[in-house]
Each structure stands twice: as structure tokens, then as C-alpha cells.
Amino acid sequence: VLTRPEDRLCYAFDATGILHMPDVVVCPSEVDQVARVVLLASGENLAVTPRGAGTGYSGGAVPRRGGVVLCMERMNRILGLSRADGTAVVEAGVVNGALQAAAARRDLFYPPDPASMEFSTLGGNIAEGAGGPRALKYGVTRDHVLGLEFIDAGGAVVRTGALAGGAEGPVDLGGLLGGSEGTLGVITRASLRLLPRPRATGTLLLTFDTRTSAADAVVALTSARVVPSVVELVDESCLAAVRSAGVADLPFEHVHLLLVEVDGEVEEVEEAAGRVRAAGREAGCLEARVASGEEERDEIWSMRRSISPALAKISPTKVNEDVCVPRSQLARLVERIEALSLQYGILIPTFGHAGDGNLHVNFMVDRLNPQEMARVERAVDALFDATLEVGGTLSGEHGIGITKAPYLAREVGRVGMEVFGRVKRAMDPADRFNPDKFVP
Ligand SMILES: Cc1cc2nc3c(=O)[nH]c(=O)nc-3n(C[C@H](O)[C@H](O)[C@H](O)COP(=O)(O)OP(=O)(O)OC[C@H]3O[C@@H](n4cnc5c(N)ncnc54)[C@H](O)[C@@H]3O)c2cc1C
């Protein structure tokens, strides 16, 4: 239990940098402790904000109304891992990468791989509906959740799906918790689906002279009778940021990249990589290069995973939006982003899980410059309108939290907001869990 201001400050913000001090931070290590904290908070009429590793990009773990931050970092045990069943049972505070490594030791594979996988928790991944590069082929976190255990607003331990003995029940309660951003309950355990580990992976880098041609090529690649496991777009300004951070030794300059992976059996991978190269060339790529081995592959992924931290170094503030559109509309969206950059005079490095139509659009500014922040606000507004116009969504994976709450009604409409409100009131009548976020 942390009460000193300097300790509470460490749990007052997430990756957005938005800051609200909690009154107290509690780090339980057992399920019944979580339940008792919820009951105590209820008795004192305090808000409870569940927290994993605080890597969220929408302010979800920020305790907007103070109260208790319930940090799950000590609930970090992998309770079971079965090859026969293809499942893992984990506590909510297990770091994603720890499960990936444990699964790999048994020749198994947990596909959801947010770029934050070395530090974000599985509970946070489930609560945010996290995606990742491999979502194109394997789906996002919610596609791998077989059952959940959570603490409800009355302090009761609720089990769903595989953790309730396999019974789904008439309503998929676990499904409701997925993507609920800590507003409906505190996830304590999960049963997750594992797959056999692919025998081989082929990694390719395709370079393009314009962002639009790279975005156009995504459709060409995904139509080439092959389902890549990964298609990531990295634009020129992201590459420049990574180069200046000195993270990876990149042989490219002044180009836009598609990072593509195919996986499966060895022969399958060779054939698929050949098809990707051919489709890339047909779509106008300048160069199609296949990584020569594990070392080069690691170098490429360290480049990809360091984009966010590298961008954070090139200007004081990074306003990070993660919109998602049908991939046939990616090129149109990329053109709009380039136009916004010119119109508002803001550098907007763009990268993301392009195979899923999910782009991370970063507005590089200075929070202390009011004129610049006013321009960003207008540019973000225009980005969201452009996204919705082409049938997209305001968040591919980072959630709504605080930052996107003012825009949500634009996407789901009045009726959608009312339904969110009714679900929230049914499950958390006193508005105990993570209040003042996206739920009206
Ligand atoms: C460098 C970087 C790269 C990233 N890349 C990706 C990416 O590729 N894909 C992606 O989807 N996201 C990405 N993110 C965003 C972030 O890592 C994810 O949203 C992640 O799922 C958050 O996990 P966390 O443990 O840090 O959760 P937190 O930030 O602590 O919390 C996130 C939300 O979940 C709730 N929550 C946390 N734990 C629980 C629990 N046990 N029960 C109930 N609610 C809970 C919180 O209340 C909050 O609303 C990235 C972030 C960074 C900093």
C-alpha cells in the first residue's frame, strides 16, 4: 500500500503523460485481496482504477477522480500452460512477453504481440483489446481469450468461459470485459488460447518512394493468395527518428517501408515470400529484400519496436492517434494525413499495422505552445472526420480512455452511447470502476 506522494506520483500517469494523483496505490498479490480492496473502496466511496503497466496510449489507467489505483503488477504468475489443451492460465499482471517466452519453451505460441509486449500486462491487453503486428493473420487479444475471472463492483469473484468450467452462458460476459478499459470490473485471471509455434518465419522489407504507393501495395500484398502474418507500414519520418536515436543500423534513407512477415512450414514460407516479393514489385516497390537470418530479423524488429520511443525524442510532445480504416481506404487516409501536415504545419510521422488498416498517426508538437496545440486539436478533429468518412474507427487498439472520449459519440451515435451507459449502470451502479472515462 503506497501513500507517500513520491510513490503515488509514479502511478499517476500512463504513456499519454496525462497526470492525476491517486489518493492511495494498492498492489495486491492474491485474488481475494483484490476483492477486499474493492469492498473497502466501496465502503469509503472511493473510485477504483485498475492498472497494469501504465503503457496505455489513451489515459485509461489515469485515476481521473483520484481514489485507489489498483495495480496488478504483483499478480504475475503463469498458473498453468498445457500443450495438450493449447491453453495458458495466467494472472492479470503477467507481462505479455513473459507468456510469449514461456509458451515458446513448450513449442507453443501466443500470437497477440503489441509493440509494448516487453512491458505491458495481459490484463491491460485484455482490458484495452490490444492488437499488434500479427493481428492480421491471428486476430487481436479478444480472439485468444477463452475465459476470465474478474472482481465485480460488489467485490464478488466472477468466472466466465473456460474458467467457469467451459460454460459460456447465454451472454458472453468475458467478452463484455474485453475492451472495457477497466470500467466494468477488475480482471484477475485469464485462460488464453495458444497455438503450435510456426516452424519458420520469412521477414521482408519492401521500399517505396511515396507513402501512398506503400499504402496501395498493402492491398496488393493481401490479395496475392497469401495471408502474411505481418504487414507494417513505416514512413520516412519514422525511419529518420529511429536513425537519429541510433537504435538500429538501417540501410535505407528517404524511403517508406512495408515490413512483411509470412510464417508456417519451411516450404510454405519460401513460396509465400516469393509471392509477396512478386506482388510488391508489381505494386511498384523500389526494392524487396528478404532478411538473411535471425540477426537481421532482430535488427528489423528492434527498429519497428523503437519507433514510438524514438519519436518521443524528436519533439517535446507526441500526440498519438491510432485510427483504423478498411485497408482498401488506407491510401486515401494517408493522402489526407499528408494534406493535414501541410495545412497545419505539423510533422506527422505515421506507422502501424497497415495490414489491418490500423495507422498510428503522431502529431509532433510542444504541449507548452498554445498556438501549436490549437492547430493539433483542429488537425486531430479533421483526421477523425476523414477516418469515419471512409468507414473507419477512432481506435484500432489504443482504446478511448480520456483522450478519445470527446469524439466517441461521433462514431457510435447517441444510441450507442446510451447502451454503453446502460451496461455500465447494470454492472457498476455506483460508478466505482474507472469513472469519468468514455462511459457517459
Ligand atoms: C511503445 C508502446 C508501444 C505500444 N504498442 C501497442 C501495440 O502494438 N498494440 C496495442 O494494442 N497497444 C500498444 N500500446 C499501448 C499499450 O501498451 C496497450 O494498450 C496495453 O494493452 C496496455 O497494457 P498495460 O498493462 O500497460 O495497461 P494500463 O495502461 O495499465 O491500463 C490500460 C487500461 O486497462 C485497464 N486495466 C489494466 N489492467 C486491468 C485489469 N487487470 N482489469 C481491468 N482493467 C485493467 C486500465 O484501467 C486502463 O483503462 C503501446 C504502448 C507503448 C508505450
The ligand as a Gaussian input file, in Angstrom:
#p B3LYP/6-31G(d) Opt

LIG

0 1
 C        5.935000       1.774000     -27.010000
 C        4.480000       1.348000     -26.972000
 C        4.009000       0.519000     -27.980000
 C        2.679000       0.097000     -27.981000
 N        2.247000      -0.746000     -28.967000
 C        0.973000      -1.210000     -28.943000
 C        0.513000      -2.130000     -29.929000
 O        1.249000      -2.537000     -30.851000
 N       -0.762000      -2.563000     -29.842000
 C       -1.611000      -2.149000     -28.847000
 O       -2.763000      -2.588000     -28.812000
 N       -1.203000      -1.256000     -27.920000
 C        0.054000      -0.797000     -27.925000
 N        0.481000       0.090000     -26.966000
 C       -0.493000       0.550000     -25.928000
 C       -0.497000      -0.285000     -24.625000
 O        0.733000      -0.952000     -24.443000
 C       -1.650000      -1.286000     -24.628000
 O       -2.893000      -0.597000     -24.580000
 C       -1.587000      -2.274000     -23.461000
 O       -2.613000      -3.241000     -23.650000
 C       -1.755000      -1.629000     -22.094000
 O       -1.366000      -2.575000     -21.112000
 P       -0.926000      -2.091000     -19.644000
 O       -0.674000      -3.306000     -18.834000
 O        0.160000      -1.115000     -19.713000
 O       -2.292000      -1.404000     -19.182000
 P       -2.510000       0.027000     -18.497000
 O       -2.004000       1.112000     -19.359000
 O       -2.043000      -0.023000     -17.090000
 O       -4.109000       0.073000     -18.488000
 C       -4.821000       0.169000     -19.683000
 C       -6.333000       0.092000     -19.409000
 O       -6.674000      -1.207000     -18.955000
 C       -7.239000      -1.161000     -17.663000
 N       -6.696000      -2.310000     -16.936000
 C       -5.390000      -2.655000     -16.772000
 N       -5.299000      -3.813000     -16.102000
 C       -6.567000      -4.204000     -15.825000
 C       -7.141000      -5.307000     -15.138000
 N       -6.394000      -6.263000     -14.592000
 N       -8.506000      -5.372000     -15.045000
 C       -9.294000      -4.436000     -15.580000
 N       -8.799000      -3.355000     -16.246000
 C       -7.462000      -3.254000     -16.357000
 C       -6.868000       0.179000     -17.069000
 O       -7.836000       0.645000     -16.154000
 C       -6.810000       1.047000     -18.328000
 O       -8.089000       1.509000     -18.665000
 C        1.798000       0.541000     -26.950000
 C        2.280000       1.378000     -25.936000
 C        3.609000       1.769000     -25.946000
 C        4.085000       2.673000     -24.836000

